[in-house]
Amino acid sequence: MNETFTAPQVERIEMGDLPCWRVTTADAELLVAEQGAQVLSYQRSGEQPLIWLSEQAEFRRGQSVRGGVPVCWPWFGDLVRNPAGVRAMRGGHAPAPAHGEVRGRDWQLQDIIKDNGAVSLTFSLPQSAAGELPDWSHALDLTLAIRLDERLDLRLTTHNRGSYRVALSQALHTYLAVSDIREASVEGLDGLRYIETLEDWDERQQQGILQFAGETDRIYLDTPPRLDLVDPGWKRRICLEASGSHSAIVWNPWIDKAARLSQFADDAWQRMLCIETANVLEDAVELAPDQSASLGLCLWSEPL
Ligand SMILES: O=P(O)(O)OC[C@H]1O[C@@H](O)[C@H](O)[C@@H](O)[C@@H]1O
């Protein structure tokens, strides 16, 4: 065995009101809140954080933390904007919260596995919670498997235990850290159709690499597995490799919306970009009885 090998450590800590897990390997640190199974931060030694966590983040029960990787499930965004099949899964007339119901719920840590310097954590939404979402009672199992090695791997798996088909939309709503959004760009979107949610959900086509000069809130369709966030200021690219996903949301609130967001400094829009690995709109998921679907994201960085 290599003499300098450092065994990975997993510690339970409290951040405000939230029980969290801190995973430290020889060259990376990851923080995950049990609530929402929300990755809060991810940093590799000698590098800027890959995942952005708001300096105004609040760690309160029942409320999603601003930053990290919130899990959006069993619908993404405004339920009303979802396909009919996804909307039909929810009964009642109460307003539906944005991004579904599991961001502020307690998940359970099922497993910690250490192997060869890597650490895997598996969280699941307890059966009772999955069956008791307000006006949404379908028999689904939901787990998030997190693996930290030289890269960070997230895999959100839904299994239909019921006796009828279920439709849902979902996303791993990743907040990425950038030196300055005005200098950054996203590669991999050229030629794709996208929904411009800021212009009445008009469908458009991406020309070239995506750069940022104002509020951005777009749903890209038919996305390839790989998207890169290029950051000349920090001389790196953050690489995202998706699996089980053919749609992605690219979001930056810019100045005016930033001022209205909770847990968000007025100038924090400069330092973050969300690239959300998703199954939305025509890419929503349908599960027959006993069928499973996984949405995966692998994240790493490369020098420019
Ligand atoms: O404030 P929330 O509920 O976490 O949502 C943040 C953003 O999430 C993005 O996915 C949406 O496209 C934005 O429109 C939204 O503002």
The ligand as an SDF file (V2000), in Angstrom:
LIG
                    3D

 16 16  0  0  0  0  0  0  0  0999 V2000
  -35.5720   29.3480   -5.5840 O   0  0  0  0  0  0  0  0  0  0  0  0
  -35.7010   27.9230   -6.0540 P   0  0  0  0  0  0  0  0  0  0  0  0
  -37.0860   27.3270   -5.8180 O   0  0  0  0  0  0  0  0  0  0  0  0
  -34.6150   27.0510   -5.5000 O   0  0  0  0  0  0  0  0  0  0  0  0
  -35.5250   27.9440   -7.6200 O   0  0  0  0  0  0  0  0  0  0  0  0
  -34.3830   28.4910   -8.1700 C   0  0  0  0  0  0  0  0  0  0  0  0
  -34.4080   28.4410   -9.6950 C   0  0  0  0  0  0  0  0  0  0  0  0
  -34.4000   27.1090  -10.1130 O   0  0  0  0  0  0  0  0  0  0  0  0
  -34.2430   26.9560  -11.5070 C   0  0  0  0  0  0  0  0  0  0  0  0
  -34.2530   25.5910  -11.7930 O   0  0  0  0  0  0  0  0  0  0  0  0
  -35.3650   27.6050  -12.2410 C   0  0  0  0  0  0  0  0  0  0  0  0
  -35.1730   27.4470  -13.6340 O   0  0  0  0  0  0  0  0  0  0  0  0
  -35.4590   29.0710  -11.8430 C   0  0  0  0  0  0  0  0  0  0  0  0
  -36.5710   29.6840  -12.4880 O   0  0  0  0  0  0  0  0  0  0  0  0
  -35.5790   29.1760  -10.3410 C   0  0  0  0  0  0  0  0  0  0  0  0
  -35.5870   30.5420   -9.9560 O   0  0  0  0  0  0  0  0  0  0  0  0
  1  2  2  0
  2  3  1  0
  2  4  1  0
  2  5  1  0
  5  6  1  0
  6  7  1  0
  7  8  1  0
  7 15  1  0
  8  9  1  0
  9 10  1  0
  9 11  1  0
 11 12  1  0
 11 13  1  0
 13 14  1  0
 13 15  1  0
 15 16  1  0
M  END
$$$$
